[in-house]
Each structure stands twice: as C-alpha cells, then as structure tokens.
C-alpha cells in the first residue's frame, strides 16, 4: 500500500489529484498537508473528507518539525504547494520565494532524511520563459520572466540538485496552464467565466494575443499518475496538451458558451514582464503512454458547466474573501 503526502492538496490541482487517486486506487493512504492560504479551500474536498483513506493536516511546508514527523509515515510525496499567481508575485514577491524555494527545500531535505520512495515536484512551463517559435524541450535553458516563475525555477532546480547530490528519487513535472473545476477565481479562465456570469468585464491584457497551451486538469492528473508508475527518477517531463489559444480567443469562446455579449471584453494595460507565448514539446511523456483526452473545446465546456452549476462555491470566495478583494483592487489600480 502506497502512502502519499500531497502538499497543497486543498488547492486547485492538488484537490483534483486527491479525487483522482481515491477514484483510481483502493489500497492507498493520503495525507493532505495544506496551510490554507487564501487559495486553499477545504470545500474542494468536502465529498471525501470522511473517507478512511484520507486525512487532512493543517500546516506549513516551511515547518521542518511538522514535515519531519509526516515523512515518517510517507512513501511518495507529490509537491503541489506553491504561491502561483503571477500578478500577486509582481505586487509582492517575498512570499513566493519563501514558499516556492525555502518550503521546497524543507520538504526535499526531510524526504532525504526519511529515505522516501519517490518525490514528485510539480513545476511549471513558465520556468522556460516565452518562446516565439517552436516548443521548449526539457533540456532547454530556464529563463523565467516573473518573480513567480523565478521562484518556481528555484524550487525546480533545487529538486534536481537533491536528485544529483543525494540520490533522492525526484521526478520533475512541468505542466502547461491547467484549467478545470475548483480553480481559484483570480486565475484567468475562472475569472472570465465568473465575471461573465455576473455580467462584469473580462479584462484582457495588452492586445489579447498572448498564447497559452491549455491543459485540462483531469489530463494533468493522469499524467502525474503515469509518471509515478513509469517515470524515471532524476528526469524532467513536460506535460503539454498542444492546445495553444490566444487569450482573446479564449475570452470569446467563454462568452459564446454563456451567450454573453463580446462587449464585456475590456482591454487593459499589459502586465509587467508578460510572456508572449508558452509552448511545450512533450514527446518524452508521450513515450510513457500518456496522451491528453480533452481538447480545449470539450474541456472548456466542462469547466464552464462546473462554474455554472457551482455558483455558491465561487460566489463565497469572490464576495467574502478579503484576499480576493485585495487582489482585485490592486489589479485594477495597477492597470
């Protein structure tokens, strides 16, 4: 029986992955370590909180004493916990460095001391920076553009160093932009869906032609599962979807799916250091037998449907969260 430590399991991808594991495997134990910062939400896991295979521990990955105790009961670490929002990192970078680099160090060091079976580090495609033509391969240089992506690059390389220096069985994943259910509504797709449902503007940076490769979260969860079972320790795997869409087109598709007018689109001043295009070469993962199941049209339809049917979930955040209001005010003041 594998015993998992999921860091940041009350967040977007983490909570989806916990649901995935409990659906796919019977003989497992999951410990969810989450500090419950503004983006952590136990409502994401209400339906499984009584499952005997699952337990939640409130705590900070920077707390070495707590991490050390948890590692005694763990075989596999899946490290999602991170500060992730680019706009917030531009406004206040310090917490990103502390969590994404120092917090990752604490986890790696205690995983080493506990001789765990496997450490999966969830990085991001943003560590590569922007690419005008072609797609990034795993061995390409990392040239992060924002404090967020720089902090993730720091954690990424620290994880790699623990593999090379200490023979810790680390595998690094660099997924493209995830979207789907339970995503905090400051992120662009849930922000646009929920704003459209409320007949509020959809703010588009610059000319709206920045391109992202969109990966549906369930496909990302399957990719992580493949890596756990077939990945090679010490390796890096890109997780792409080959679903590249300009931001303006993404906004238009959301409005069309909700029968909302294009007049809701509002062009705003471009973000500082805004990467133009992300694109990943992911043949390495394909060779392990993984392929995304959802194209962007199908995944977006499922996502829009979820936010329409779960308005209480996101309304609670947008109307009651001081952190969301603080972000929204700072966002518009700086645009």
N, C-alpha and C positions, 0 to 999 in steps of 0.2 A: 504494500500500500504506500503510495507516494503522499508525502505531507508537504503542502505548499504554503509558502509565505507570499502573499500578494500585497505589495506595498502600494498605497494609493487606491485600494480596492473600492472605495466609496466614490471614486471619480468616474469619468466617462468610460474610457476603455477598460479600466480595471473592473468596474461593476459588470460590464458586458462580458468580460472574460470569466469572472466568477460564475455568472449564469451559464456560460458555455461549459465550463468544467463540470458543474453539477448536472447538467443535461447529459453530457457525454460519458461520464465516468461514475461508477458506483463506489468503488473502493478507494476513496481519497479522503484527505482531511485538508481543510483550507483555513488558514488564519489570515484575516484581513487586517493589516496594520495601516491605520489612516489617522492623521492628525485632525481631520475635519476642518480644514481651512475653508474659505468661502466656497470653493468649488466641490468640496466633498459633501456628499449628501446620502445619508442612510436611507432616505426614501427610495433610492435606486435599488435597494436590496430588501425591501420590506417583505417581498413574497418568499424569500428564502431564509429569513433570519431565524426561523425555528428549525431549520434543517440541522440534524445532529452532526453532519459532516462539516459544518461551517461555524466559525466563531469570529467575532469582531473584537479587536483590541484598539482602543484609542491611544495613540501615541505618536511621537515624532521620530522620524528616521535618524535624526541627529542625536537622539538619546542613546548613547552607547550601552548603558546598563540595561535598558529595556531590550534593545536589539540583541544583545548578548544572550539574554535569557530566552528570547524567542528562537534564536538559532539552534538551541539545544533540542528543539522538537521538530526541526525542519529538514527536508531533503532537497527541495527545489525552491529557489527564490525567483519570483517574477517581479521585477522592479519597475513599476509604473510611476511611483510617487515623484512629482516634479511640479515646480511652478512652470506654466506652459504658455501663458498668453503674451504675445509679442508687445502689444500696446502697453500692458502693465509693466513689462520689463523696461520699456523706454521711459516710463514715468518714474519707476523705482526699481533699480537693478539689484540692489543688495540681497533681497530675499531669494532671488533666483540663484545667485552664486552660493549662498549658504545651503539651500536645499538641494540644488541640482549637482553641485560639486561636493561640498562637505558632507551632505547627507549620504550621497552615493559612496563616498569614502568609508563612512562608518559601516554601512551595510557590507561593502566588499571586505573590509578588514575583519569584521566579525564572522562573515561567511568563511573566510580563510581559516580563522581560528577554530571554527566548528567543523571543518572538512566536509562541507555540504556537497551534495551530488552534482548540482548544476545551478548556475546563476545566469538568468536571462535578463539582460539590460535593454530596456526599451528606449532607444534613442529617437532620432527624427531625421527626415530628409533635409530639414533646414540647416543641418550642420554643414552641408556642402556649399551653401550659398546659392546664388542664382546661376542659371545656365541659359545661354541664348539659343544654342542649337545642340541637338543630341541629348544624351541622358547620362547621368552620373553612374559610374561603376563603384563597387565597394572599395577599390584601392585608390580612388581619386582623392586629391587633397581636400581637406576640410577648410572652408573659408567662410565661416559664419558671419552674418551681417548685423545681427541684433544682439543685445545683451542676453535675450532668451536663448537664441541659437548658440551663442558663445558658451553659455553655462552648460547647455546640453552637450556641446562638443567636449567641454572639460570633463564631464562625467563619462562620456563615451570613451575618451582616451584613457581615463583613469581605470575604467573597467578593463580595457585592453591590456594596460600595464600589469594589472593583477594576474591576468592570464599568463603573460610572458614571464613575469618576475617570480611569481609564487605558484605557477601551475594551477591556479584556481580555474575550475571548469566554467569559463564565461563564454556566452554567446551574445553578440550584439545585434539587435534588430533596428533598422532604420526605415520605419514606415512613412508613406506619404500621408497627406492630410486625411484623417479619419472623419467620418460623419455618421450619424445614426441616432438612436434613442439614448436618452439620459445625458446628452451633451449640454454642458452649462451654456445658458443663452447669451453669453458675451461673445462666443465663437460665431463665425460669420454665418454659417448655414442656419443654426437655430435662431440666431439674432434676426436674420432676414425672414424666416418663417413666422416667428412670433410677432415681429413688427408688422408683417403683412396681415396677420390675423387680427391685429389691433388697429389696422389702417394707419400705421405710423411709417415714416420714411425709412427706406433702405439705403443707408449711407455707403456709397461706393467710392473707394479711394482713387484719386487721380483720374485717368481716362477709362478705368474699368477693364483694361486689357491684360492685367496681371494674370498669369496662368497657374493653376494648381492641378495636381493629379489627385483625384478624389477616390478614396478607398473606403468602402462600406465597412463599418466596424465588425460585422459578423465575419467578413472575409479576413480581417486582421486577426481576429481570434483564432480562426482556423490555421492561419499562417504561424502563429505562436505555437499552437499545438503540434504542427508539423516539425517546427524547429526543436521543440522539447524531445520529440521522438526520433528525429532523423538528423538534426543539426550536428555539426562538428564543433567541439569546444575550441575556442580561440579564433573562430571565424566571425565575420560580419556578413549579414544578409540584408539586402534591400528588400522592402516589401512595397511594391508598386501595384498599380491597377491599370495603367495605360488608359486612363480616363481623364485626359487633360481638357480642362474647360476654363475659358476666361471668366473672370469674376462677373462681368456684365451679363454674360450669357447665363451663368448660374442664377443670378438675381432674376432675370427674365423668366427662366423656367419655373422658379418658385412662384412668381406672381401668376403665371399662366395656370399652374396647377391649382391655385387657390381662387382663380377668377378675379384677380385684383388688377387694378389699372397700372400701366407702366409709369404713370405719373408719380407713383410712390418712390421711384428711384431718385436718389439725391446724390449728385457728385460732390465730394468733399475734398479738401486739401489732402494731398498724398501723405502717407505715413513716412516718417523719417527712416531712411535706410531700407525702403521697401523692395524686397526681392521681386524681380520681374517674372521669373518662371522657374518652377521646380519640375524636374523630370528624372525618373529613376530607371536604370537598367536592372532588371530583376531575374535574369535567366538562371542565376545561381540558385535561387529559391525554386524556380520552376523545375529544375532538375531533381529536386527532392519530391516532386509530385504535387506541388501546390499551384492552383490557378484561382483567381477571383471568380466568384459565382455571379456577382451582381454588377451589371453595367450601371452607369451613372443614372440613367433614366429610371431604372427599376429601383435602385437604392434610394434615389431622391423621393420617389413616390411613396415608398415605405416610410421614409423619415417624415415627410410632410403629414402622412396619415397618423403617425405616432403623436406628433405635436398637436394635431387637431383633436385627437382623442384623449390627450393627457394634459389639458389646459390647466388644470389645478396644479400640476407638478411645476410647470414653468411660471405660472402667474404668482405662485407663492414666492419664487425666487425674485422675479422682477419687481414685485411690489413691496416685499418685506425685507429683502436683503440689503443691508447698509452697504456692503461691499459692491453689490451690483450698481446701486445708485451712485456710489462714489466713483466707480469706473465710468459710468455713463456721463456724469457731469464733467469729469476730466477729459473724456473722449471728445465731447462736443466743444469744450473750451479750447482745446488744442487743435481744433480743425477749422 
